Amino acid sequence: MLGDDEDVFDSVTWESPNAPAVYEGTSAGLSGPGFRQSTAESEDGRDPHEPKWEGYLITSVKDPVKELAETKDAYVSYLVSAKTNLPIFSSPNPSARRRFQDFVFLRTHLAKDFPACVVPPLPDKHRLEYVTGDRFSPEFMERRRLDLHRFLQRLARHPTLQRSTLLRAFFESTEWHVIMHQHVAHPPVPEQSSGVIDSISDSLLNAFSRVRKPDERFLAMRESVDKFEEGLALSERLFTRVRNRSNDGNPEPGEDLTGDYHDLAVAVQGLGFLESGITDPLNHFSNTLLEFSALLRHTTQMTTDPFLVHLHSLLQYSHANRAVLKLRDQKQMDFEELSEYLSAVTAERDRLAAVISGRAGSTGLGLGAYIKDKVDALRGQDDDRARVERMRKLDAKIKELQDAVATAHETSDAFSDETLREQKVFQKAPEAEMKEMLGNYADGQIEFYKAAMEEWERIIPVIQRIRVDV
């Protein structure tokens, strides 16, 4: 719900210094190295890491339609629509038809354009749990529609992603294929070569590196994410166990309540044939058992299964958040490794300078330096001219590394600042979704128990009419 106290989100820029602006109204003086958002830190003493919105975006996905139905290229399209007051949109009620691959393109390129944002995941293309039938069955299309609807809702709640030009085109463009081609050919944030980082040996930069000076703030965030995901995974396992015990078709004997109630109804009906005096009440009781079994099955399909799908989706969303935290660590490791590399090159340059000036020999500068000098001597490379040439190359390398270290430091700091803001945004998403998810589950259970009570209350007068002669 939007209120009068809704925050106003300042202009945002994620472009590299040489890239064109992505958003209208962005101040040119606030561009960063591809990761920084502009903020109004002094505005009313507001926390600079607190998310701010420029307006609202309410999205929906509905009306799945099978296109090219009689051909091998058949696919399902969905009507995506929105209501918004964001100035980046040209219409307050944009809408368009999109297929699943269009959602995939949107998600992939938002993740590339906004590396410090937690871009929500999409449902897996080939795996939807608890749904039988082919991908054109009504059940499959409806489940996918709900997943895509949730995906767009998450984008719409994000103060940065809701304002992306690609998302605007997704809702508004009548030439979406042209937009996709242009976006691939001219991305708003061009990929930048790592440059010096690529030249460093794999022994320095590798997948098993760890941050040398971890920031306590991000350690606390990682710990919080671990506990959150652990709780979600445990809940998913337990609710899945409850679901399997309730839904018919479970292969485990004695673990299937709907099947057990159905079998019990058949058994009670059989008793009616033996007890001729109470055949009609027993038949009514048998029918009540069948209705109760059907209610259990309906509740599983309409309440428990959507709850499990949403729970799993929330877990995947948290994985996306973890990936952003991991990327932030990588930015810091890049800076640390480059700084260490710069120190090693500078020490080598100083060693050569000391040898050339005659102020110091190789002794006292380490066994490695001594051996290196002896090897150079054997190769005939111990003359001052070779050392001077090598120093010249090292000086150029040091200048290159100093620039790279400065850029890496700026990038690391900017990414860290943005990650702090992003965590504020992400924390609001699970809160809203947990409220919705648990509320829907509770409503489904209330509906189930009300319907069950009505069924059992109807059978009580029938049972009471049974005459018992003493």
C-alpha positions in Angstrom: 0.0 0.0 0.0 1.2 3.5 -0.8 1.0 6.2 1.8 1.5 9.9 2.1 4.9 9.2 3.8 6.2 7.3 0.8 9.9 7.9 0.2 11.1 9.6 -3.0 13.9 7.7 -4.7 16.7 9.9 -6.0 18.0 9.6 -9.5 20.1 6.4 -9.9 23.1 5.8 -12.1 24.9 2.5 -12.7 26.7 3.3 -15.9 30.4 3.2 -16.4 32.2 6.5 -16.9 32.1 6.2 -20.7 28.6 4.7 -20.9 25.4 6.6 -21.8 23.0 7.4 -19.1 20.4 4.7 -18.4 17.8 6.8 -16.6 16.3 10.1 -17.5 17.0 12.9 -15.2 20.3 11.4 -13.9 22.9 13.9 -12.7 26.1 13.5 -14.8 28.2 14.4 -11.8 27.1 11.4 -9.8 28.2 8.6 -12.1 30.3 5.8 -10.5 32.3 2.9 -11.7 29.3 0.8 -12.6 27.9 0.2 -9.2 27.1 3.4 -7.3 23.6 4.9 -6.8 23.2 8.5 -6.0 22.0 9.3 -2.5 20.8 12.3 -0.5 22.8 11.6 2.7 22.0 14.8 4.4 18.4 15.0 3.5 16.5 15.2 6.8 19.3 13.2 8.4 18.1 10.2 6.5 20.2 7.0 6.6 22.0 6.9 3.2 21.5 3.2 3.0 17.7 3.4 3.4 15.9 2.6 0.2 13.8 5.4 -1.5 11.2 5.1 -4.2 10.2 7.6 -6.9 6.7 6.1 -7.3 4.8 2.9 -7.5 4.6 0.0 -10.0 1.9 -2.6 -9.7 2.3 -5.5 -12.1 0.2 -8.5 -13.1 0.6 -11.6 -15.3 -2.6 -13.2 -16.6 -4.4 -14.7 -19.6 -2.0 -17.5 -20.7 -2.7 -18.3 -24.4 -1.2 -21.1 -26.5 0.1 -19.5 -29.7 0.8 -21.3 -33.0 -1.2 -24.2 -31.4 -1.0 -26.6 -34.4 2.7 -26.2 -35.1 5.9 -27.5 -33.7 6.8 -24.0 -32.7 3.8 -23.6 -30.3 4.4 -21.6 -27.2 2.4 -19.9 -24.4 2.1 -16.1 -24.2 1.1 -14.1 -21.2 -0.5 -10.7 -20.8 1.7 -8.5 -18.7 0.2 -5.3 -17.5 1.1 -2.6 -14.9 -0.3 0.5 -13.2 2.3 3.1 -12.4 3.0 6.8 -11.7 6.8 6.4 -12.5 7.8 9.2 -14.9 10.0 6.8 -16.9 6.8 5.1 -18.2 5.0 6.8 -21.1 1.7 5.4 -20.0 0.2 4.8 -16.6 -1.3 1.5 -17.7 1.2 -0.3 -20.0 0.5 -3.8 -21.2 1.9 -6.3 -23.7 2.0 -10.0 -24.5 5.2 -11.8 -23.6 6.4 -15.5 -23.7 8.7 -17.2 -21.2 11.8 -16.6 -23.2 11.1 -12.9 -23.0 11.1 -13.1 -19.2 14.4 -15.0 -19.4 16.0 -12.2 -21.5 14.7 -9.6 -19.1 16.1 -11.4 -16.0 19.5 -12.2 -17.6 20.1 -8.6 -18.8 18.9 -6.9 -15.6 21.4 -9.1 -13.7 24.2 -7.9 -16.1 23.1 -4.2 -16.0 22.6 -4.1 -12.2 25.3 -6.4 -10.7 24.8 -5.1 -7.2 21.0 -5.6 -7.2 19.4 -8.8 -6.1 17.6 -9.6 -9.3 14.9 -12.3 -8.5 15.2 -15.7 -10.1 12.8 -17.2 -12.6 11.1 -20.6 -12.2 13.0 -23.4 -13.9 11.9 -23.9 -17.5 11.6 -27.7 -17.3 10.8 -28.4 -13.7 7.6 -27.4 -11.8 7.0 -29.5 -8.7 3.7 -31.0 -7.9 2.3 -30.4 -11.5 1.5 -33.2 -13.8 0.9 -33.0 -17.5 2.6 -31.3 -20.4 3.7 -27.7 -20.6 0.4 -26.7 -22.4 -1.9 -28.2 -19.7 -4.0 -25.7 -17.8 -2.4 -26.7 -14.5 1.1 -26.1 -15.8 0.3 -22.8 -17.5 -1.5 -21.5 -14.3 1.4 -22.5 -12.1 3.9 -20.8 -14.4 1.7 -17.7 -14.6 1.8 -17.4 -10.8 5.6 -17.8 -10.8 6.0 -15.1 -13.5 3.5 -12.9 -11.7 5.7 -13.2 -8.5 8.8 -12.5 -10.5 7.4 -9.2 -11.8 6.1 -8.2 -8.4 9.6 -8.6 -7.0 11.0 -6.4 -9.7 8.3 -3.8 -9.1 9.1 -3.6 -5.4 12.7 -2.8 -6.1 13.4 1.0 -6.2 16.1 0.6 -8.8 14.9 -2.2 -11.0 11.4 -0.8 -11.3 12.9 2.2 -13.1 15.1 0.3 -15.6 14.6 1.2 -19.3 14.5 -2.5 -20.1 11.6 -3.2 -17.8 9.8 -0.2 -19.2 10.3 -1.6 -22.7 9.1 -5.0 -21.5 5.7 -3.6 -20.6 5.4 -0.9 -23.3 7.3 -1.9 -26.5 5.4 -3.2 -29.5 8.8 -4.0 -31.1 10.3 -6.1 -28.3 12.5 -8.2 -30.6 14.1 -5.0 -31.8 14.6 -3.8 -28.2 16.3 -7.1 -27.4 18.6 -6.9 -30.3 19.6 -3.3 -29.6 20.1 -4.1 -25.9 22.5 -6.9 -26.8 24.3 -4.8 -29.4 24.6 -1.6 -27.2 24.3 -2.6 -23.5 23.9 0.4 -21.1 26.8 -0.9 -19.0 29.5 -2.2 -21.4 31.5 -5.1 -20.2 34.9 -3.9 -19.0 38.0 -6.0 -19.3 39.7 -6.8 -16.0 43.0 -5.7 -17.5 45.7 -6.0 -14.9 43.7 -8.6 -13.0 43.7 -10.9 -16.0 47.5 -10.7 -16.2 48.0 -11.9 -12.6 48.8 -15.6 -12.2 46.0 -17.9 -11.2 48.1 -18.7 -8.1 47.2 -15.2 -6.9 43.5 -15.0 -8.0 41.6 -18.2 -7.7 38.2 -19.5 -6.6 39.5 -20.5 -3.2 40.7 -17.0 -2.2 39.2 -15.5 0.9 38.9 -11.9 2.0 41.9 -11.0 4.1 40.3 -8.2 6.1 36.6 -9.1 6.3 34.1 -6.4 7.1 32.0 -7.2 10.2 28.9 -5.8 8.6 29.0 -8.2 5.8 29.9 -11.1 8.0 26.8 -10.4 10.0 24.8 -10.3 6.7 26.2 -13.7 5.6 25.3 -15.2 8.9 21.8 -13.8 8.7 21.4 -15.2 5.2 22.6 -18.6 6.4 20.1 -18.8 9.2 17.3 -17.5 7.0 18.0 -20.1 4.3 18.4 -22.9 6.9 15.0 -22.0 8.3 13.4 -21.9 4.8 15.0 -25.3 3.9 13.8 -26.9 7.1 10.2 -25.5 6.6 10.2 -26.8 3.1 11.2 -30.3 4.1 8.6 -30.4 6.9 5.7 -29.0 4.8 6.6 -31.4 2.0 6.4 -34.3 4.5 2.9 -33.0 5.6 1.9 -32.7 2.0 3.0 -36.2 1.1 1.1 -37.7 4.0 -2.1 -35.9 2.9 -2.1 -36.2 -0.8 -3.3 -39.4 -2.5 -1.0 -41.2 -4.8 1.8 -41.3 -2.2 3.7 -44.6 -2.8 4.4 -45.1 0.9 1.7 -47.3 2.6 0.0 -45.8 5.6 1.3 -42.3 4.7 -1.7 -41.2 2.5 -4.6 -39.7 4.3 -6.8 -39.0 1.3 -6.3 -42.6 0.1 -7.0 -43.9 3.7 -10.2 -41.9 4.0 -11.3 -43.2 0.6 -10.6 -46.8 1.6 -12.4 -46.2 4.9 -15.5 -44.9 3.0 -15.5 -48.1 0.9 -15.3 -50.2 4.0 -18.1 -48.4 5.7 -20.3 -48.8 2.6 -19.6 -52.5 2.7 -20.8 -52.6 6.3 -24.1 -51.2 5.0 -24.8 -54.3 3.0 -24.4 -56.4 6.1 -26.4 -54.3 8.4 -29.7 -53.9 6.6 -31.3 -51.8 9.4 -28.7 -49.0 9.1 -27.8 -49.3 5.4 -28.9 -45.7 4.6 -27.1 -44.0 7.5 -23.9 -45.9 6.7 -24.1 -44.9 3.1 -24.4 -41.3 4.1 -21.4 -41.7 6.5 -19.5 -43.3 3.6 -20.3 -40.3 1.4 -19.1 -37.9 4.1 -15.8 -39.7 4.3 -15.5 -39.4 0.5 -16.2 -35.7 0.6 -13.7 -35.3 3.4 -11.1 -37.1 1.3 -11.9 -34.8 -1.6 -11.5 -31.8 0.6 -8.1 -32.9 1.7 -7.0 -33.3 -1.9 -8.4 -29.9 -2.8 -6.6 -28.3 0.1 -3.4 -29.9 -1.0 -3.7 -28.7 -4.5 -5.0 -25.2 -3.8 -3.2 -24.3 -0.5 -0.3 -26.6 0.3 1.2 -26.9 -3.1 1.2 -23.1 -3.9 2.7 -22.6 -0.4 5.5 -25.0 -1.1 6.2 -23.4 -4.5 6.3 -20.0 -3.0 8.6 -21.2 -0.1 11.0 -22.7 -2.6 10.9 -19.6 -4.7 11.8 -17.5 -1.7 14.7 -19.8 -1.0 16.0 -19.2 -4.5 15.5 -15.5 -4.1 17.7 -15.7 -1.0 20.3 -17.5 -3.1 20.4 -14.5 -5.5 21.0 -12.3 -2.5 23.8 -14.5 -1.4 25.4 -14.2 -4.9 25.4 -10.4 -4.5 27.2 -10.7 -1.2 29.7 -13.1 -2.8 30.3 -10.7 -5.6 31.0 -7.9 -3.1 33.6 -10.1 -1.5 35.2 -10.7 -4.9 35.5 -7.0 -5.5 37.3 -6.6 -2.2 39.6 -9.6 -3.0 40.4 -8.0 -6.4 41.6 -4.9 -4.5 43.5 -6.9 -1.9 45.2 -9.1 -4.5 46.2 -6.2 -6.7 47.6 -4.3 -3.7 49.7 -7.4 -2.8 50.9 -7.7 -6.4 51.8 -4.0 -6.4 53.8 -4.4 -3.2 55.7 -7.4 -4.8 56.5 -5.5 -7.9 57.6 -2.4 -6.0 59.9 -4.5 -3.8 61.5 -6.0 -6.9 62.0 -2.5 -8.4 63.6 -1.3 -5.1 65.9 -4.3 -5.0 67.2 -3.6 -8.6 67.6 0.1 -7.7 69.7 -0.8 -4.7 71.9 -3.1 -6.7 72.5 -0.6 -9.5 73.3 2.3 -7.1 75.7 0.0 -5.3 74.2 0.9 -1.9 73.3 -2.7 -1.3 73.9 -6.1 -2.7 71.7 -9.1 -3.1 72.7 -10.2 0.3 70.3 -9.1 2.9 67.5 -8.9 0.4 66.5 -12.6 0.8 67.6 -15.9 -0.5 65.2 -15.7 -3.5 66.7 -12.4 -4.7 70.2 -13.8 -4.3 69.4 -16.9 -6.4 67.7 -14.7 -9.0 70.8 -12.6 -9.3 73.0 -15.7 -9.7 70.7 -17.1 -12.4 70.8 -13.7 -14.2 74.6 -13.7 -14.0 74.8 -17.2 -15.6 72.6 -16.0 -18.4 74.8 -13.0 -19.0 72.1 -10.6 -17.8 73.9 -9.1 -14.8 75.0 -5.9 -16.5 73.6 -2.6 -15.4 72.1 -2.0 -18.8 69.8 -5.0 -18.4 68.9 -4.0 -14.9 68.1 -0.4 -16.0 65.9 -1.7 -18.8 64.1 -4.0 -16.4 63.6 -1.2 -13.9 62.1 0.9 -16.7 59.6 -1.9 -17.4 58.9 -2.3 -13.7 58.3 1.4 -13.3 55.7 1.2 -16.1 54.1 -1.8 -14.4 54.0 0.0 -11.1 52.2 2.9 -12.7 49.7 0.6 -14.3 49.2 -1.3 -11.0 48.8 1.9 -9.0 46.0 3.0 -11.4 44.4 -0.4 -11.2 44.6 -0.5 -7.4 43.0 2.9 -7.2 40.2 1.8 -9.5 39.7 -1.5 -7.7 39.6 0.4 -4.3 36.9 2.8 -5.6 35.0 -0.1 -7.2 35.1 -2.1 -4.0 34.0 0.8 -1.8 31.2 1.7 -4.2 30.0 -1.9 -4.4 30.1 -2.2 -0.6 28.0 0.9 -0.2 25.5 -0.3 -2.8 25.4 -3.7 -1.2 24.4 -2.1 2.2 21.5 -0.3 0.4 20.5 -3.5 -1.4 20.3 -5.4 1.9 17.8 -2.8 3.1 15.7 -3.4 0.0 15.9 -7.1 0.2 15.0 -7.3 3.8 11.6 -5.7 3.0 10.8 -8.3 0.3 10.9 -11.5 2.4 8.9 -9.7 5.1 6.1 -8.8 2.6 6.2 -12.3 1.0 6.2 -14.2 4.3 3.1 -12.2 5.3 1.4 -13.0 2.1 2.4 -16.6 2.0 1.5 -17.4 5.6 -1.8 -15.5 5.3 -2.8 -17.4 2.2 -1.9 -20.7 3.9 -3.9 -19.8 7.0 -6.9 -18.7 4.8 -6.8 -22.1 3.0 -6.7 -24.0 6.3 -9.7 -22.0 7.6 -11.6 -22.7 4.4 -10.8 -26.4 4.7 -11.9 -26.8 8.3 -15.1 -24.8 7.8 -16.0 -27.0 4.9 -15.1 -30.1 6.9 -17.2 -29.0 9.8 -20.2 -28.4 7.5 -19.8 -31.9 6.0 -19.6 -33.6 9.4 -22.5 -31.5 10.9 -24.7 -32.7 8.1 -24.2 -36.3 9.0 -25.0 -35.9 12.7 -28.8 -35.8 12.3 -28.6 -38.9 10.0 -26.7 -40.8 12.7 -29.1 -39.7 15.4 -32.0 -41.1 13.5 -30.6 -44.6 14.0 -32.9 -46.5 16.3 -31.3 -48.6 19.0 -33.6 -51.1 20.8 -32.4 -51.9 24.3 
